[in-house]
Amino acid sequence: MRILHTSDWHLGRTLENINRIDEQKQFIDELCDKADKEDIDLVLVAGDIFDTYNPSAAAEELFFEAINKLNKGGKRAVVVIAGNHDNPERLCASSSLAFRNGIILLGYPSSYPAGEKNDDNSIRVVNSGPGWLELFIEGCEHNAVIITLPYPSEARLDEVLTEELEENKLQRAYSDRVGSIFETLSSHFRDDTVNLVVSHIFVRGGITSKDSERTIQVGGAMTVDPEVLPSKAHYVALGHLHKPQKVKDAPCPAYYSGSPLAYSFSEAGQSKEVFIADIIPGKEPYIKEEYLNCGKPLVKWTARQGIEEALNWCMEGRDLNAWIELEIFLDRPLTMEEQKKLRELNPGIINIKPIIATETSFIEGFEDREAKKIDELFKDYYKYKTGMEISDELMTIFLDVLNSEDQGEDGLTDSVMETTA
């Protein structure tokens, strides 16, 4: 049996308010092409299909198009589980219809396929229970037994794991509970089946991507120890971490496929992949990476020689097909005209971070601030925080918020600064 593992699509996610749905469509096309060329029997999608609980119509349309193309009219099995970003009910709203074609959508840890079974289908669930299923796929010599564990928060598990408040005790209780689920469900694994796990969890030792994955834990409370993964599994397909990686210290082959696109500049330079596993019961699985070429790369520029160096890079046509975060070392604030010029020369520049190299910190005394109007104070604050002069447009927004009857003083500065982020 040939299995393709993917996860963390985050359909609908933007980058600094830039819509990336076209890049996500490129990914779906590339994924479907790889599934066809590699003659894949089963696709496992390990959660975080969408970026929010209430995805846009465009994101949902792309999801349905994706699973339909991957399914090949009922000839290829597709199993999709919910991640922490997904609304379990919304993800699975069409599950009864999808099930008829061998597409299995699961939202909660104890979910299992339900619907009208058709013995004439080339893909059939021959047995199942809460958290597991056995799948027949026409053309494969062996059935697959799959443990399915969508994002297992306490709320979705519908149980309180411990009354303890200490983080290390919370973490131990959580890991033990997830381990007990795996141990119980792995009793369905057999010597004559392809034994798989698909889950959306954070396994200790995994490499995170700053500003990219939304946390699923308080401290380390929702961390799973790698040794609790079922040792009899031929392959464990995980979701949540955006960097593709193998899980260290696991008793079985366990991988994060990562996100198909870079979703924050902390992922700049990362390669994006899916994993393909060839599995025959009784033999060592063969696992390989398939690199993705879809979407624009995220690139960081650091102009240590100042604005002229950055302008020269733009005029040279550097990284024209990329999204760019630019750091510029300066001895003065960056003007609005300079910002505009940079973005005109390279529209891919979406973040500009001036670093005032020779600036000394200066804090005005109370008397100095007392004599200034609030708009002047905010201009000074904005320049201090960003190294740039505030635009007329943003100052207008600030004054509108200031004068709004619905806006109190608390949170005023934060709300305006968030507009610039």
FENHUCOR-V414253 format. One line per field, one symbol per residue. phi: phi as a letter, one per 20 degrees, with the letter a starting at -180 (. if undefined). psi: psi as a letter, one per 30 degrees, with the letter a starting at -180 (. if undefined). burial: I if it has 9 or more other ideal C-beta (glycine too) atoms within 8 Angstrom, else O. Layout:
phi: ???
psi: ???
burial: ???
This chain:
phi: .ddddbalflgnfdclmefdfffffffffffffffffelfebdddenlfdecfcffffffffffffffffflmnecfcdcdedfeeegffgdgdffffgfdndddcddgefbfcqfecfeffcceeaaagnbbdcecgnefcfddcedcghefgfffmbeeaefdfgffffffffffffffffffffefcfdcedcccbcbdegnfeedgmdefgdbdmdfdddfffefffeffadedcpeeefaeffmeebfcceemefcfdbffegnfedbcdcdeccgncffdccecfddfmefecddcefenffffffgfffnflfdbecdddcecdbfeeffffffgfffbfffdccdfcefdfefbdffgfffgeeffffffgffffffdmcfffffffffgffffeffedeffnffffffffef
psi: kkkkkllhehkfkljhgkkgeeeeeeeeeeeeeeeeeghkekkkjhlhelflfilleeeeeeeeeefeeefhhgfkkkkklkaffkjeeeegegeeeeefggkjkkelegllkklkkjffkfkkjfllljgllkkkkkfkfklkkkkjiljileeffhlkelfkfkeeeeeeeeeeeeeeeeeeffffklfgljjlkkljljkkfkjljkgekkkgljbgfhkkkfffkkfgkfkjjllekfkklkkkgkgljkkkfllflkflffgkfkkkllkkkjkkkflkkkklkjkkgllklkkkkjjfgaeeeeeeeeffgkhfhlkkkkkkklgllkleeeeeeefeejffjfkkjkjjegkkkkjkleeeeeflleeeeeeeeeeeefglkkleeeeeeeeeeefkffjlekgeeeeeefff.
burial: IIIIIIIIIIIIOOIOOOOIIOIIIIIIIIIIOIIIOIOIIIIIIIIIIIIOOOIOOOIIOIIIIIIOIIIOOIIIIIIIIIIIIIIIOIIIOOIIOIIIIIIIIIIIIOIIIOOOOOOOIIIIIOOOOOIIIIIIIOOIOIIIIIIIIIIIIOOIIOOOIOOOOOIOIIIOIIIIIIIOIIIOIIOIIOOOIIIIIIIIIIIIOIOIIOOIIOOIIOOIIIIIIIOIIIOOIIIIIIIIIIIIIOIOOIOIIIIIIIIIIIIIIOIIOIOIIIIIIIIIIOOOIOIOOIOIOIIOIIIIIOIOOIIOIIIOIIOOOOIOOIIIIIIIIIOOIIOOOIIOIIIOOIOIIIIIIIIIOOOOOOOOOOOOIOOIOOIOIIIIIIIOOOIIIIOOOIIOIIIOIIOOOOOOOOOIOOIIIOOOO
